[in-house]
Amino acid sequence: MSFYKKEDRKKIEIINKGMGTAHRTKPYDLKKTDDLINYTEMITAEYMDMKSYLCWLHDIIELYDDSLEHFHPDIWINLTSEELEENDYSEASYVLTDLDGLFVNIVNKAEDSCYRAWKHVMESNLEKVHQHFFGQVISIDSEKFKEIFEKTILEVVNAEYQYNVSKSAKTFADNLKDMMLRDK
């Protein structure tokens, strides 16, 4: 598993010392209970954050498109035309579209990482990890888990935004547990 370059670790350690933060500078050892829990929480919270931002961005794009249609129909009807005279309004529309594409890529990568982390949790024999996330040990076939994970991804988008690593991971774990228990 890759982690930060040596120069970056030193900078992070300086930031930690100066700001009183505790950003991790060492790679995770996923065979260790605490590392697996911390890793899974961080990966899950990142996914939840990025997914929330993408949803908000979609809302902004839709609202901006509605505003263009209402206030600048001449620009709105020509957004896909080569005849459109470039201006701040059309440029904003193009930038939002590009930003949407970037966030889709970020969310897809975060979702992939999240899946791998939770798959590792489910395949681990670490009772403490299962207890931490689910309050019990849950075993499930890996193919069934993939299906349930995908259902959870669809459900969790409706969860209240937390902006807190532990709360985000807990929300995700609760949804995942509910789906697994429902499907048994």
Order of alpha helices (4+ residues) and beta strands (2+ residues): alpha-alpha-alpha-alpha-alpha-alpha-alpha
